[in-house]
């Protein structure tokens, strides 16, 4: 599946990645479709609220630490210059209160694509960290 085909699919926001995806499992679903590995498999269905997701990320030391701990053991390398299809962490406005948060996203041309409650969003942003599958 190409990144464009993945972006065009109907995506539904659901905490915990069951019956839909949240921002983190959205990236994992892309990786499952593109390389056949679901880095979120052990987390899917273990939480169903924003607090549950936040608790997992906090225990890991934050979003970047969580992504590194989840991705690097399965063949991902941290990179400086992401390309289409690479996954990363960006700073973005999240929630109705305008809070800036670190969010998992997928590199898509000059943009980063992520999933929020209103659906798929693609915006030009700077990444905090990024990874590429190297096998």
Buried (B, 14 or more C-beta within 10 A) or exposed (E): EEBEEBBEEEBEBBBBBEEBBBBBBBBBBBBBBBBEBBBBEEBBEEBBEEEBBEEBBEEBEBBBBBBBEBBEEEBBEBBEEBEBBBBBBBBBEBEEEEEEBBBBBBBBEEBBBBBBEEEBBBBEBEBBBBBBBEE
